Amino acid sequence: MKVEVLQTPIDYLKGVGSNRAALLRKELGVHTFQDLLNIFPNRHIDRTKFYKVSELAPSSAEVQVIGQIVDIKEVGQQRGKRLVATFQDDTGVMELVWFRGHKWIRQSLKTNQAYVAFGRVNEFGGRWNMAHPELELKSDYDQNKSSSMQAVYPSTEALAKQGISNRVMRKMMMQLFETTKGRFTETLPLSVIDQLKLLSKTDALIQVHFPESNDLLSKAEFRLKFEELFFIQLQLLLKNRQHKAKIKGFPFSSVGDYFNSFYNQFLPFELTNAQKRVLKEIRHDLGTGAQMNRLLQGDVGSGKTMVAFMTILMALDNGFQACLMAPTAILATQHYENLRRFCDPMHIHISLLIGATKTAERRIIHEDLESGILHILVGTHALVEDRVKFKNLGLAIIDEQHRFGVAQRSKLWHKNTLPPHVLVMTATPIPRTLAMSVYGDLDNSIIDELPPGRTPIKTVHRFDNNRLKVIRFLREEIAKGRQAYVVYPLIEESETLDYKDLMDGYDSMVRDFPRPEYQISIVHGQMKPADKTIEMERFAKGITQILIATTVIEVGIDVPNATVMVIESAERFGLSQLHQLRGRVGRGAAQSYCILMTGPKLGDDSKTRIATMVRTNDGFEIAEVDLKLRGPGDLMGTQQSGVLQLKIANIVKNREILELSRHTAHRILEADPNLSQAAHVNLRETLLKMKQFRNIWNFIS
């Protein structure tokens, strides 16, 4: 089937017309024959089993009954009328009910002929009834060879109101297959089809819409899921290869004095094997002459900052400057303070540029940057301002890049004649399936090992009625000279949410921990930056024992003496947020604790989140649970969710198919990087059509 035929507007499919076409466009995004073909069933119903009226029972399942209509009447009700047909078999009687479309339904019904009635049954007035059933004459049913496994398509309230039922959708799909003669162009190489024993494209589409058996339906779904994920992976891997081939980078050919002297004289601890492995991957990238484009993942406290600094030293050894961009002033300041401890003994010049940097300081930074005196610049989005000019920027490190827009990152790339090498860091572990799909075009490094000697944080769940014991425990920890965080989800009292808010919590804590014996700081997003900084510094210096805050402290505070994290209304937080907040403690040698406070009533998802936090400290395991609970779109946010608008595959449920598709795409590109071999003509043509007709796989980024 020529793909151009599939680009025919849906208006021209027999039985659709302009009104239905407008509704299909609006409700399901169906503009062409191709779009309708890619509306895959949500599920299939086994139409081989029939029930007797006497066998019916209350259930959410749909059933089918063979019987005859013996009477039809209209019954008055408070609003309008309902059409009721008495339907009977040899075991009993039930009612078929319609609340709209009476005229044409009544005209189409035939009494005393065998019908198959299909739908959900309810009990009303001591008799079973089926509202808006699908009705088909038994003789027509028997002639329909595909009726044993029936597709159920996505629908909306608007479609149902306009009479576009599932039966109508099936009729449109049948007409589409009749119009196209059920022949579709193969998209995968024969070698892949043979090796994986896949159905052909045509057979897969026929069997997913009109399955002959469960076995063939399963094979059809596998084929179509594999194909969908395969073309995503193929494009991501091609993009990665083209990036390396086309975008040149500064070759960092040597590892010199800065790197070696730091490693031999100033390294504060032995690197973990994971850190060594990642540094080796980065060193390889930097020496290829292509621009490095690498994602560095690591759990809280895994040592990403050390890897980042040693990568910076490689840039300095080759005569280049480096910058580190963070999403908030708090986080940028923390990075600056941490890196300065390493830089000062080695006489490396480092500066901080954030929104609050004074004009006089900015002028000095700009001059030192352009002259090359300044080696490293740490900052926020202030780094991408036009007046910030580097003499020779060779490396850009971006922390938590999902918080930056494309335009901001692009400005950083244009700070030199060639784009700098890029290292993207994230402390929010990304599930493997998401990393393959969203960041599949980046090379990926994972620090999956924590430094030795770290004492695991103990996490417990406490209900509000245990609050007095929690307060007593806090006093005991403070008596040992420790400090504590108390985090709230809201700043002010909400009329709609019955949760402890920060201001009320602050008042309660002041009563439980009175001055002058105790000192308490408070930090939230509505405070002025200068005031926030003062409060955080007081806590960091040990002047205050308790810091009450909102999630503004999710990143950016490093106080080794803080050993307790109390999270109020923990059911209000997402898993990744809970994990990030927990990571604020456990940074010193002492045993640390995370206490999750909740009300007595928890939903199923909240119970799962709390139980996961108590069970494990592994950020990657937590991320996998989070993905299952929230789905990829919510987890990544709207910016990256486009690649995940899949039609039939599910990256959570179909992880094995995703990994198989990436492995297959990688193997093909290894053997034929330009897809120039005759065996891959299908792949070339399909990729070209994807560019020409975006709606073929408009869900693939």
C-alpha positions as CSV (number, residue, x, y, z in Angstrom):
1,M,0.0,0.0,0.0
2,K,1.5,3.3,-1.1
3,V,1.9,5.5,2.0
4,E,0.4,8.5,0.1
5,V,-3.0,6.7,0.1
6,L,-2.8,6.5,3.9
7,Q,-2.3,10.3,3.9
8,T,-5.9,10.7,2.5
9,P,-8.0,13.0,4.8
10,I,-10.3,11.0,7.0
11,D,-13.3,12.9,5.5
12,Y,-13.0,10.7,2.4
13,L,-13.4,7.4,4.1
14,K,-16.8,5.9,3.2
15,G,-19.2,6.3,6.1
16,V,-17.3,9.1,7.8
17,G,-18.3,12.5,6.2
18,S,-17.3,16.0,7.3
19,N,-19.2,16.1,10.7
20,R,-17.7,12.8,12.0
21,A,-14.3,13.8,10.5
22,A,-14.3,17.0,12.5
23,L,-15.2,15.2,15.7
24,L,-12.5,12.5,15.1
25,R,-9.9,15.2,14.5
26,K,-10.8,17.1,17.7
27,E,-11.3,14.1,20.0
28,L,-8.8,11.5,18.8
29,G,-6.4,13.5,16.6
30,V,-7.4,11.5,13.6
31,H,-6.7,13.5,10.4
32,T,-5.9,10.8,7.9
33,F,-6.4,7.1,7.1
34,Q,-2.9,6.6,8.7
35,D,-4.1,8.2,11.9
36,L,-7.1,5.9,12.1
37,L,-5.0,2.9,11.4
38,N,-2.8,3.9,14.4
39,I,-5.8,4.1,16.8
40,F,-5.0,0.8,18.4
41,P,-7.6,-1.0,20.6
42,N,-7.4,-0.5,24.4
43,R,-8.4,-4.1,24.9
44,H,-10.2,-7.0,23.2
45,I,-13.3,-8.9,24.3
46,D,-13.6,-12.6,23.9
47,R,-17.0,-12.9,22.0
48,T,-16.9,-16.7,22.0
49,K,-18.8,-17.1,25.4
50,F,-22.6,-16.6,25.6
51,Y,-24.6,-16.3,28.8
52,K,-28.1,-17.3,29.6
53,V,-30.3,-14.7,31.3
54,S,-30.5,-17.0,34.4
55,E,-26.6,-17.0,34.6
56,L,-26.3,-13.2,34.8
57,A,-24.7,-11.7,37.9
58,P,-23.7,-8.1,38.9
59,S,-20.3,-7.4,37.4
60,S,-18.3,-4.7,35.6
61,A,-17.6,-7.1,32.8
62,E,-19.4,-7.0,29.5
63,V,-21.4,-10.1,28.5
64,Q,-23.4,-11.3,25.5
65,V,-26.8,-13.0,25.5
66,I,-28.7,-14.6,22.6
67,G,-32.5,-14.0,22.7
68,Q,-35.4,-12.4,21.0
69,I,-37.1,-9.0,21.4
70,V,-40.7,-9.7,22.2
71,D,-41.9,-6.2,23.1
72,I,-40.9,-2.5,22.6
73,K,-42.3,0.5,24.4
74,E,-41.5,4.0,25.5
75,V,-41.5,4.7,29.3
76,G,-41.9,8.2,30.7
77,Q,-39.4,9.5,33.3
78,Q,-38.6,12.7,35.1
79,R,-36.6,14.0,32.1
80,G,-37.9,12.9,28.7
81,K,-38.5,9.2,27.9
82,R,-36.6,6.0,27.7
83,L,-37.0,3.2,25.1
84,V,-37.4,-0.3,26.7
85,A,-37.3,-3.6,24.8
86,T,-38.2,-6.8,26.5
87,F,-35.5,-9.4,25.6
88,Q,-35.9,-13.1,26.5
89,D,-34.3,-16.4,26.1
90,D,-35.4,-19.9,27.2
91,T,-34.3,-19.2,30.8
92,G,-35.6,-15.7,31.6
93,V,-36.3,-12.1,30.7
94,M,-34.2,-8.9,30.8
95,E,-34.7,-5.3,29.5
96,L,-32.7,-3.5,26.9
97,V,-32.8,0.3,27.6
98,W,-32.0,3.3,25.5
99,F,-32.0,6.9,26.8
100,R,-31.5,8.6,23.4
101,G,-31.8,8.0,19.7
102,H,-35.3,6.4,20.2
103,K,-36.6,7.0,16.7
104,W,-34.0,5.3,14.6
105,I,-33.3,2.6,17.1
106,R,-37.0,1.7,17.3
107,Q,-37.2,1.6,13.5
108,S,-34.2,-0.8,13.3
109,L,-35.4,-3.3,15.9
110,K,-37.1,-6.5,14.7
111,T,-39.3,-8.6,17.0
112,N,-39.2,-12.4,17.3
113,Q,-35.8,-12.7,15.6
114,A,-32.6,-14.0,17.2
115,Y,-30.3,-11.2,18.3
116,V,-26.9,-11.1,20.1
117,A,-27.1,-8.4,22.8
118,F,-23.8,-7.2,24.2
119,G,-23.1,-4.8,27.1
120,R,-22.9,-4.4,30.9
121,V,-25.9,-5.6,32.9
122,N,-27.4,-4.0,36.0
123,E,-30.2,-5.1,38.2
124,F,-33.2,-2.6,38.5
125,G,-36.6,-3.3,39.9
126,G,-35.9,-7.0,40.4
127,R,-35.0,-7.5,36.7
128,W,-31.7,-7.4,34.7
129,N,-31.3,-4.6,32.2
130,M,-28.6,-3.7,29.7
131,A,-28.3,0.1,28.8
132,H,-27.4,1.0,25.2
133,P,-26.4,-2.5,24.2
134,E,-24.7,-3.5,21.0
135,L,-27.3,-5.4,19.0
136,E,-26.6,-7.7,16.1
137,L,-28.9,-10.2,14.3
138,K,-27.6,-13.7,15.1
139,S,-27.4,-14.4,11.4
140,D,-25.1,-11.4,10.8
141,Y,-23.1,-12.3,13.8
142,D,-22.4,-15.8,12.5
143,Q,-21.3,-14.4,9.1
144,N,-18.7,-12.1,10.7
145,K,-15.5,-14.3,10.9
146,S,-13.7,-11.8,13.1
147,S,-16.3,-11.5,15.8
148,S,-14.7,-13.9,18.3
149,M,-12.1,-11.4,19.5
150,Q,-13.6,-7.9,19.4
151,A,-11.5,-4.7,19.6
152,V,-12.5,-2.0,22.0
153,Y,-11.2,1.4,20.9
154,P,-10.4,4.6,22.8
155,S,-13.5,6.9,23.1
156,T,-14.6,10.1,24.7
157,E,-17.8,11.5,26.0
158,A,-18.2,13.7,23.0
159,L,-17.8,10.8,20.6
160,A,-20.4,8.7,22.5
161,K,-22.9,11.6,22.5
162,Q,-22.6,11.9,18.8
163,G,-23.3,8.2,18.2
164,I,-19.7,7.2,17.4
165,S,-19.8,4.1,19.4
166,N,-17.3,1.3,19.5
167,R,-19.4,-0.5,16.9
168,V,-19.1,2.5,14.6
169,M,-15.4,2.7,15.2
170,R,-15.1,-1.0,14.2
171,K,-17.1,-0.4,11.0
172,M,-14.9,2.5,10.1
173,M,-11.8,0.3,10.7
174,M,-13.3,-2.4,8.5
175,Q,-14.0,0.2,5.7
176,L,-10.4,1.4,6.0
177,F,-9.1,-2.2,5.5
178,E,-11.5,-2.7,2.6
179,T,-10.4,0.6,1.0
180,T,-6.7,-0.2,1.4
181,K,-7.2,-3.8,0.5
182,G,-5.5,-4.8,3.7
183,R,-2.0,-4.4,2.2
184,F,0.6,-2.3,4.0
185,T,4.3,-1.5,3.2
186,E,6.8,-3.5,5.3
187,T,8.9,-1.2,7.4
188,L,11.4,-3.6,9.0
189,P,14.3,-5.6,7.4
190,L,13.5,-9.2,6.6
191,S,16.6,-10.2,8.7
192,V,15.0,-8.7,11.8
193,I,11.6,-10.2,11.0
194,D,13.1,-13.7,10.5
195,Q,15.4,-13.5,13.5
196,L,12.7,-12.3,16.0
197,K,10.0,-14.4,14.3
198,L,7.8,-11.3,13.8
199,L,4.5,-11.1,11.9
200,S,4.6,-9.1,8.7
201,K,3.4,-5.5,9.0
202,T,0.1,-6.3,7.2
203,D,-0.6,-9.4,9.3
204,A,0.2,-7.5,12.5
205,L,-2.3,-4.7,11.6
206,I,-5.0,-7.1,10.6
207,Q,-4.6,-9.2,13.7
208,V,-4.5,-6.3,16.2
209,H,-7.7,-4.9,14.8
210,F,-9.5,-8.1,13.9
211,P,-7.7,-10.9,15.8
212,E,-8.5,-14.5,14.9
213,S,-7.1,-15.8,18.2
214,N,-5.4,-14.8,21.4
215,D,-2.1,-16.2,20.2
216,L,-2.2,-14.1,16.9
217,L,-3.3,-11.0,18.9
218,S,-0.3,-11.4,21.2
219,K,2.1,-11.8,18.2
220,A,0.6,-8.7,16.5
221,E,0.9,-6.6,19.6
222,F,4.5,-7.7,20.1
223,R,5.4,-6.8,16.5
224,L,3.8,-3.3,16.6
225,K,5.3,-2.5,20.0
226,F,8.7,-3.6,18.9
227,E,8.4,-1.5,15.7
228,E,7.3,1.6,17.5
229,L,10.1,1.4,20.1
230,F,12.6,0.3,17.4
231,F,12.2,3.5,15.3
232,I,12.5,5.7,18.4
233,Q,15.8,4.0,19.3
234,L,17.0,4.0,15.7
235,Q,16.5,7.8,15.4
236,L,18.1,8.5,18.8
237,L,21.1,6.3,18.0
238,L,21.4,7.9,14.5
239,K,21.2,11.4,16.1
240,N,24.0,10.4,18.5
241,R,26.2,9.1,15.7
242,Q,25.5,12.2,13.5
243,H,26.3,14.4,16.4
244,K,29.7,12.8,16.8
245,A,30.4,12.9,13.1
246,K,29.3,16.4,12.4
247,I,29.9,18.4,15.6
248,K,33.5,18.7,16.3
249,G,34.9,19.4,19.7
250,F,38.2,20.6,21.1
251,P,40.5,17.5,21.5
252,F,41.7,17.3,25.1
253,S,44.8,15.3,24.2
254,S,46.7,15.4,27.5
255,V,46.1,14.7,31.2
256,G,48.6,17.1,32.8
257,D,49.7,18.8,36.0
258,Y,46.4,20.0,37.3
259,F,44.8,16.6,37.1
260,N,47.8,14.6,38.3
261,S,48.8,16.8,41.2
262,F,45.2,16.9,42.4
263,Y,44.9,13.1,42.1
264,N,48.3,12.5,43.9
265,Q,48.3,15.3,46.5
266,F,44.9,16.8,47.2
267,L,42.3,14.1,46.5
268,P,40.5,13.9,49.9
269,F,39.4,10.3,49.6
270,E,39.9,7.2,47.4
271,L,37.7,7.2,44.3
272,T,35.1,4.5,44.1
273,N,35.4,2.0,41.2
274,A,32.2,3.6,39.7
275,Q,33.9,7.1,39.7
276,K,37.0,5.7,38.1
277,R,34.9,4.0,35.4
278,V,33.0,7.1,34.6
279,L,36.2,9.3,34.5
280,K,37.6,6.8,32.0
281,E,34.5,7.1,29.8
282,I,34.8,10.9,29.9
283,R,38.5,10.9,29.1
284,H,37.8,8.7,26.1
285,D,35.1,11.2,24.9
286,L,37.3,14.2,25.4
287,G,40.1,12.7,23.2
288,T,38.0,11.8,20.2
289,G,37.8,15.3,18.5
290,A,34.0,15.1,18.6
291,Q,32.0,17.1,21.1
292,M,31.2,15.2,24.2
293,N,27.5,15.0,25.0
294,R,27.3,12.8,28.1
295,L,24.7,12.4,30.9
296,L,26.1,11.7,34.3
297,Q,23.7,10.0,36.7
298,G,24.3,9.3,40.3
299,D,22.4,9.0,43.5
300,V,22.5,11.6,46.3
301,G,26.0,11.5,47.8
302,S,27.6,9.3,45.1
303,G,30.4,11.7,44.3
304,K,29.2,13.4,41.0
305,T,30.8,16.7,42.1
306,M,34.2,15.1,42.4
307,V,33.9,13.6,38.9
308,A,32.8,17.0,37.6
309,F,35.8,18.7,39.2
310,M,38.3,16.2,37.8
311,T,36.7,16.6,34.3
312,I,37.2,20.4,34.8
313,L,40.9,19.7,35.6
314,M,41.2,17.9,32.2
315,A,39.9,21.1,30.5
316,L,42.4,23.3,32.4
317,D,45.3,20.9,31.5
318,N,44.5,21.5,27.8
319,G,44.4,25.3,28.1
320,F,40.6,25.7,28.3
321,Q,38.2,27.3,30.7
322,A,35.2,25.6,32.3
323,C,31.8,26.6,33.6
324,L,29.2,24.9,35.8
325,M,25.6,26.0,35.5
326,A,23.0,25.2,38.2
327,P,19.3,26.0,38.2
328,T,19.2,27.9,41.5
329,A,21.4,30.4,43.3
330,I,21.5,28.2,46.4
331,L,22.7,25.2,44.4
332,A,25.2,27.3,42.4
333,T,26.6,28.7,45.7
334,Q,27.0,25.3,47.2
335,H,28.9,24.0,44.1
336,Y,31.1,27.1,44.2
337,E,31.9,26.6,47.9
338,N,32.6,22.9,47.4
339,L,34.9,23.5,44.3
340,R,36.7,26.4,45.9
341,R,38.0,24.1,48.7
342,F,39.7,22.0,46.0
343,C,40.8,25.0,43.9
344,D,42.4,27.2,46.6
345,P,45.4,24.9,47.4
346,M,46.1,24.5,43.7
347,H,45.9,28.3,42.9
348,I,43.1,27.7,40.5
349,H,40.9,30.9,40.0
350,I,37.2,30.3,40.4
351,S,34.3,32.7,40.7
352,L,30.6,32.7,41.3
353,L,28.1,34.6,39.1
354,I,24.4,34.7,40.2
355,G,21.6,37.2,40.0
356,A,22.6,38.7,43.4
357,T,26.3,39.3,42.3
358,K,27.0,43.0,42.7
359,T,27.9,45.2,39.6
360,A,31.5,45.8,40.7
361,E,32.1,42.1,41.2
362,R,30.5,41.3,37.8
363,R,32.9,43.8,36.1
364,I,35.9,42.0,37.5
365,I,34.5,38.6,36.6
366,H,33.8,39.7,33.0
367,E,37.4,41.1,32.6
368,D,39.1,38.1,34.2
369,L,37.0,35.7,32.1
370,E,37.9,37.4,28.8
371,S,41.6,37.7,29.7
372,G,41.8,34.0,30.7
373,I,42.8,34.8,34.3
374,L,39.6,33.1,35.5
375,H,39.7,29.4,35.1
376,I,36.3,28.3,36.3
377,L,33.0,30.1,36.5
378,V,30.1,28.7,38.5
379,G,26.6,30.2,38.3
380,T,23.0,30.2,37.4
381,H,21.4,31.2,34.1
382,A,23.4,34.4,34.5
383,L,26.1,32.5,32.7
384,V,24.3,32.7,29.4
385,E,24.0,36.5,29.4
386,D,25.4,38.1,26.2
387,R,28.0,40.1,28.2
388,V,29.5,37.0,29.7
389,K,32.4,36.2,27.3
390,F,35.0,33.5,27.8
391,K,38.5,33.6,26.4
392,N,38.4,29.8,25.7
393,L,35.4,27.9,27.0
394,G,36.1,24.1,26.5
395,L,33.8,22.4,29.0
396,A,30.2,23.2,30.2
397,I,28.8,21.2,33.1
398,I,25.0,21.5,33.6
399,D,23.4,20.4,36.8
400,E,19.8,19.2,36.7
401,Q,19.4,20.2,33.0
402,H,15.7,19.5,32.9
403,R,15.2,22.8,34.7
404,F,16.8,24.8,31.9
405,G,15.2,25.6,28.6
406,V,16.6,24.8,25.2
407,A,17.4,28.4,24.4
408,Q,19.4,28.8,27.6
409,R,21.5,25.8,26.8
410,S,22.0,26.9,23.2
411,K,23.4,30.3,24.3
412,L,26.0,28.5,26.4
413,W,27.1,26.4,23.3
414,H,27.8,29.6,21.4
415,K,30.3,31.0,23.8
416,N,33.3,29.7,21.7
417,T,34.2,29.0,18.1
418,L,33.5,25.3,18.6
419,P,30.8,24.2,21.1
420,P,32.2,23.2,24.5
421,H,32.1,19.6,25.7
422,V,29.0,19.0,27.6
423,L,28.5,17.0,30.8
424,V,24.9,16.9,32.1
425,M,24.5,15.9,35.7
426,T,21.4,14.8,37.5
427,A,21.0,13.7,41.1
428,T,17.5,12.4,40.3
429,P,18.1,8.9,39.0
430,I,16.4,8.2,35.7
431,P,14.9,4.8,35.2
432,R,16.7,2.8,32.6
433,T,13.7,2.8,30.3
434,L,13.3,6.5,30.4
435,A,17.1,7.1,30.0
436,M,16.9,5.0,26.8
437,S,13.9,6.9,25.5
438,V,14.3,10.5,26.6
439,Y,18.1,10.8,26.7
440,G,18.8,8.0,24.2
441,D,20.9,10.3,22.0
442,L,23.3,11.1,24.9
443,D,26.0,8.8,26.1
444,N,25.1,7.7,29.6
445,S,27.4,7.3,32.6
446,I,26.1,6.0,36.0
447,I,27.8,6.2,39.3
448,D,26.1,3.3,40.9
449,E,28.2,3.0,44.0
450,L,28.3,5.1,47.2
451,P,31.7,5.9,48.9
452,P,32.7,3.4,51.6
453,G,32.0,4.1,55.2
454,R,28.7,5.8,54.6
455,T,26.1,4.9,57.2
456,P,22.7,4.2,55.6
457,I,20.0,6.6,56.6
458,K,17.3,5.0,58.7
459,T,13.8,5.9,57.4
460,V,10.6,5.4,59.5
461,H,6.9,6.2,59.0
462,R,5.1,7.8,61.9
463,F,1.4,8.9,62.1
464,D,0.4,12.3,63.6
465,N,-0.6,10.6,66.8
466,N,3.0,9.7,67.4
467,R,4.1,13.3,67.3
468,L,5.1,13.5,71.0
469,K,7.6,10.7,70.5
470,V,9.1,12.4,67.4
471,I,9.5,15.6,69.4
472,R,11.2,13.7,72.2
473,F,13.6,12.1,69.7
474,L,14.4,15.5,68.2
475,R,15.4,16.8,71.6
476,E,17.6,13.8,72.2
477,E,19.5,14.3,68.9
478,I,19.9,18.1,69.5
479,A,21.2,17.2,73.0
480,K,24.0,15.3,71.2
481,G,24.9,18.5,69.3
482,R,23.0,17.5,66.1
483,Q,20.7,19.5,64.0
484,A,17.4,18.8,62.2
485,Y,15.3,19.8,59.2
486,V,11.5,19.9,59.3
487,V,9.9,20.2,55.9
488,Y,6.3,21.2,55.0
489,P,4.5,21.0,51.7
490,L,2.6,24.3,52.0
491,I,3.5,27.9,53.1
492,E,0.1,29.1,54.3
493,E,-3.1,27.4,55.4
494,S,-5.1,26.0,52.5
495,E,-8.9,26.0,52.5
496,T,-9.1,22.9,50.4
497,L,-6.2,20.8,51.8
498,D,-6.2,19.6,55.4
499,Y,-2.4,19.5,55.8
500,K,-0.1,21.0,58.3
501,D,1.3,24.2,56.8
502,L,4.7,25.7,57.4
503,M,3.6,28.8,59.4
504,D,1.5,26.8,61.8
505,G,4.3,24.3,62.1
506,Y,6.8,27.0,63.0
507,D,4.5,28.2,65.8
508,S,4.2,24.7,67.1
509,M,8.0,24.1,67.0
510,V,8.7,27.3,68.8
511,R,6.4,26.1,71.6
512,D,8.0,22.7,71.7
513,F,11.6,24.1,71.4
514,P,11.5,27.4,73.3
515,R,14.2,30.1,73.2
516,P,16.8,30.7,74.4
517,E,17.6,27.0,74.9
518,Y,16.8,26.3,71.2
519,Q,17.2,28.4,68.0
520,I,15.0,27.9,64.9
521,S,15.5,29.1,61.3
522,I,12.8,29.3,58.7
523,V,13.2,29.2,54.9
524,H,10.5,29.3,52.1
525,G,10.1,30.4,48.5
526,Q,8.4,33.7,49.3
527,M,11.3,35.1,51.3
528,K,13.8,37.5,49.7
529,P,17.0,35.7,48.5
530,A,19.1,37.7,51.0
531,D,16.9,36.6,53.9
532,K,17.0,33.0,52.8
533,T,20.8,33.1,52.6
534,I,21.1,34.5,56.1
535,E,18.8,31.8,57.6
536,M,20.6,29.0,55.8
537,E,24.0,30.3,56.9
538,R,22.9,30.5,60.5
539,F,21.9,26.8,60.2
540,A,25.0,25.8,58.4
541,K,27.2,27.5,61.1
542,G,25.2,25.7,63.9
543,I,23.7,28.9,65.3
544,T,20.2,27.3,64.9
545,Q,19.5,23.7,65.7
546,I,16.3,23.3,63.6
547,L,15.6,24.5,60.0
548,I,11.9,24.7,59.1
549,A,11.5,24.9,55.4
550,T,9.5,24.0,52.3
551,T,11.0,22.0,49.4
552,V,13.2,25.0,48.7
553,I,15.9,23.0,50.5
554,E,15.4,19.9,48.2
555,V,18.8,20.8,46.7
556,G,21.5,23.1,47.7
557,I,22.2,22.6,51.4
558,D,25.1,20.5,52.7
559,V,25.2,20.5,56.5
560,P,27.1,17.3,57.7
561,N,26.0,17.9,61.3
562,A,22.3,17.6,60.4
563,T,21.1,14.1,61.2
564,V,17.3,14.2,61.2
565,M,14.9,15.0,58.4
566,V,11.3,15.2,59.4
567,I,8.9,15.5,56.4
568,E,5.4,16.6,57.4
569,S,2.4,15.5,55.4
570,A,4.8,13.1,53.5
571,E,1.9,11.8,51.5
572,R,1.8,15.1,49.7
573,F,5.3,14.6,48.2
574,G,6.3,12.6,45.1
575,L,8.8,9.8,45.5
576,S,11.7,11.6,43.9
577,Q,11.1,14.7,46.1
578,L,11.1,12.5,49.2
579,H,14.3,10.9,48.2
580,Q,16.0,14.2,47.4
581,L,14.9,15.6,50.8
582,R,16.2,12.6,52.6
583,G,19.5,13.1,50.9
584,R,20.0,16.4,52.8
585,V,21.0,14.2,55.9
586,G,23.5,11.4,56.1
587,R,26.3,13.6,55.0
588,G,28.4,13.2,58.1
589,A,29.8,10.2,60.0
590,A,26.9,10.0,62.5
591,Q,23.8,7.9,62.1
592,S,21.0,9.9,60.3
593,Y,17.3,9.5,60.3
594,C,14.4,10.4,58.0
595,I,10.9,10.5,59.6
596,L,7.9,10.5,57.3
597,M,4.9,12.0,59.1
598,T,1.4,11.4,57.7
599,G,-2.2,11.5,58.7
600,P,-4.1,8.3,59.4
601,K,-5.8,8.0,56.0
602,L,-3.6,7.1,53.1
603,G,-4.5,6.3,49.5
604,D,-2.9,3.2,47.8
605,D,-0.3,5.3,45.9
606,S,0.7,7.1,49.1
607,K,1.1,3.8,50.9
608,T,3.3,2.6,48.1
609,R,5.5,5.7,48.2
610,I,5.9,5.6,52.0
611,A,6.6,1.9,52.0
612,T,9.2,2.3,49.2
613,M,11.0,5.0,51.1
614,V,11.1,2.9,54.3
615,R,12.3,-0.2,52.4
616,T,15.2,1.2,50.3
617,N,17.7,4.0,50.0
618,D,18.5,3.0,46.3
619,G,17.5,6.0,44.1
620,F,17.3,3.9,41.0
621,E,14.9,1.5,42.6
622,I,12.9,4.4,43.9
623,A,12.8,5.9,40.4
624,E,11.5,2.7,38.9
625,V,8.6,2.7,41.4
626,D,7.9,6.4,40.7
627,L,7.8,5.6,37.0
628,K,5.2,2.9,37.5
629,L,3.1,5.2,39.8
630,R,3.2,8.4,37.7
631,G,4.0,7.3,34.2
632,P,6.7,8.8,31.9
633,G,4.9,12.0,31.0
634,D,4.5,13.2,34.6
635,L,8.0,12.0,35.6
636,M,9.8,14.0,32.9
637,G,7.4,17.0,32.7
638,T,6.0,18.4,29.5
639,Q,9.3,19.4,27.9
640,Q,10.5,15.8,27.3
641,S,7.2,14.0,27.2
642,G,6.7,14.3,23.4
643,V,8.9,11.3,22.7
644,L,6.8,9.2,25.1
645,Q,3.4,9.7,23.4
646,L,3.3,6.1,22.3
647,K,0.4,4.6,20.4
648,I,0.7,1.0,21.5
649,A,3.9,0.4,23.4
650,N,4.4,1.2,27.1
651,I,7.9,1.8,28.3
652,V,7.1,0.7,31.8
653,K,5.3,-2.6,30.9
654,N,7.3,-3.3,27.8
655,R,10.8,-2.8,29.2
656,E,12.2,-6.0,27.6
657,I,10.8,-5.1,24.2
658,L,12.4,-1.6,24.6
659,E,15.8,-3.1,25.4
660,L,15.5,-5.6,22.5
661,S,14.6,-2.7,20.1
662,R,17.6,-0.6,21.2
663,H,19.9,-3.6,20.9
664,T,18.6,-4.4,17.4
665,A,18.9,-0.8,16.3
666,H,22.5,-0.6,17.7
667,R,23.5,-3.9,15.9
668,I,22.1,-2.7,12.6
669,L,23.9,0.7,12.8
670,E,27.2,-1.0,13.8
671,A,27.0,-3.1,10.6
672,D,25.6,-0.4,8.4
673,P,26.0,3.2,9.9
674,N,24.4,4.9,6.9
675,L,21.7,2.3,6.2
676,S,23.0,2.1,2.7
677,Q,22.8,-1.7,2.3
678,A,20.0,-3.1,0.1
679,A,18.8,-5.1,3.1
680,H,18.0,-1.9,4.9
681,V,16.0,-0.1,2.1
682,N,12.8,-0.4,4.2
683,L,14.4,1.4,7.1
684,R,15.7,4.2,4.8
685,E,12.4,4.7,3.2
686,T,10.4,4.6,6.4
687,L,12.7,7.2,8.0
688,L,12.3,9.4,4.9
689,K,8.5,9.1,5.1
690,M,8.6,9.9,8.8
691,K,10.2,13.3,7.9
692,Q,7.8,13.8,4.9
693,F,4.6,12.7,6.7
694,R,5.0,13.6,10.3
695,N,1.8,11.9,11.2
696,I,3.1,8.4,10.3
697,W,4.7,8.3,13.7
698,N,3.8,11.7,15.0
699,F,4.4,10.3,18.5
700,I,8.1,9.8,17.8
701,S,10.2,12.8,18.6
